[in-house]
């Protein structure tokens, strides 16, 4: 089954808001076996919404919209779509009572403008919204299928999962599923990775393969289009195994796996505790680890040793060593890790010290130079890498590389 | 001048890639005085690209596309658009030599498949790409204007800024500019903020006002549509002043201002140095501060005191105090800040300790409870807040609130 997404909101066109709703619906619809053939963003203007919805209905016959269901003047999606169907808006007393109740629980009374939120096109199915004030609507009839969801991301997500995905999945079941899996690699340039993988496309056909590079590394995503579910799953499993075998030691996980979570899992399984010492990443590595719920049984803490005086006072890095080697050097990285391991009394510590730019680079140590130290289990050592990109990208890549070092050591 | 954006890529529809190019073009085009009336995302399929480009040309007469200019089978945007114009593709020797040279500098030779990247529709203007291998193209003729840019974000951004924005801005100048400014506030619910602002819409008309809540707080964005530049700027300045006056003490900056950068600026102006002690944010606060280039003259460093033993050993928080009050409490927050101020020898230290969830909450200290300590200049103290959202959102909001505490203290 094919479908189009229409996201309504002038802010989307101005570019101040990213269309995360559109992306989330794309993932959810694909998982339900629906093929999204187009996504359109339009302003909060009746003519533009009408034209987009009508064209999508005539092209594809099925549309999901987000946005424009609130109580303000800008919220006109429902009115426009009701007109397309020729279905009059009717005041729905039950919806209104629910709204009144929702306000009452917060000690408030709905404004007169909220009454429009209780209006429903005659013949539409109401999708109850327990997370906010704008109900979803499901219109199915002469021009096709239009599903309207609110634009607030949390409400959109919950309404989609509770009311829309199950209904669409039931219809799509007959025509096969669209299912993706991915293999996550890091620390390898895309072109080198492509050489390792060789002519894999023919080996995994009819699945498609996409290289999706981001700051975490590269995701190798394989997708099955419109196959029976069991067949899709079996082919995807085989393709994932093939990708893992060809890519080799740069693979760290699959699908949405977060490297920080995998590091914590491995350390937990071994009963080890970890600390960090961060200079150029300035807390980013600790933030990655503590983002994972339950990290406290593995992660003890760390030192943000941004200033050299902190490297000496809090990590015991010799000031003579700092003077002789410079803060961005293997010996200092190793000493930082050693200091963190000792002072936090942990089994394993990793350190990061580098030049994130834009200033501070030199001919021998250009911007992007980063040293990593490891201490604990398996001895003390240091390695370095060069990262490209902006300050922000270099820092993020350095934190990811530090996690990969821990991952491989564990 | 009106224009539509078409972003090409199956991954966009599957939702695994956010359409950041579309948003970035939206901002850039608005800044150049161009009104984006629609944005469409389509798959890498000739029929769908053709239909979308042709429909946009007939509706609006001007289109920018991103994606589909690379060397692989999927890259078909140029072929499809050339067909719409009826302009044959011709091999461009100069473009090819530039490509060969680009590869040579990396010690490589382009593949045969790269030759297609040197093909140009007869009559098209080539927009030279110094950042990658796919040149941009500018086609202007019978069906209208089509500008094609590559999909790699860095290349898209640079080509747009260097080759596209100046040309479009020159055309748009006659019809007025579209210009936005914003006032950034934090630490206030949107509804309370709306009450403070009152009936501001009529006071700033014909400018429009949008409330844009995100994890940093709320951005109040005012936009002038199609006014002469000087008039727009003057009205925007007045509107910003009015917004600041009405919103009051929750305002911290304007436009894209980052609160971490403002904290560093204020501290630098006063000659003060800062340290942090982080529990539930786990490094996020340090990461925010060190994300700003040049932060090292103000930010000394910090302790990620995730484990209570670290709070005692590295920050001198009494274990009796921890036992009596709990790690998430005012006295412990104040002691953490005091410990950081002393051990790092800085003028001002802030601490964060809270329950980010999803586990760890209790009736008296539910998930979202966060205590902040301040020590140094102006004495020692602690305040607490409640934050909603996921673990990730609570952590981010807590880091932002800690920065706002520093900002107000400075």
Interface residues (C-beta under 8 A of the other chain):
Chain A: X10 X11 X12 X13 X14 X15 X16 X17 X18 X19 X20 X22 X23 X24 X25 X26 X27 X28 X29 X30 X36 X37 X38 X39 X40 X41 X42 X43 X48 X51 X52 X55 X59 X178 X180 X210 X212 X219 X221 X223 X276 X278 X280 X281 X282 X283 X284 X285 X286 X287 X288 X289 X290 X291 X293 X294 X295 X296 X299 X300 X301 X302 X303 X304 X305 X306 X307 X309 X310 X313 X314 X343 X344 X345 X357 X358 X359 X391 X392 X395
Chain B: X10 X11 X12 X13 X14 X15 X16 X17 X18 X19 X20 X22 X23 X24 X25 X26 X27 X28 X29 X30 X36 X37 X38 X39 X40 X41 X42 X43 X48 X51 X52 X55 X59 X180 X210 X212 X219 X221 X223 X276 X278 X280 X281 X282 X283 X284 X285 X286 X287 X288 X289 X290 X291 X293 X294 X295 X296 X299 X300 X301 X302 X303 X304 X305 X306 X307 X309 X310 X313 X314 X343 X344 X345 X357 X358 X359 X391 X392 X395
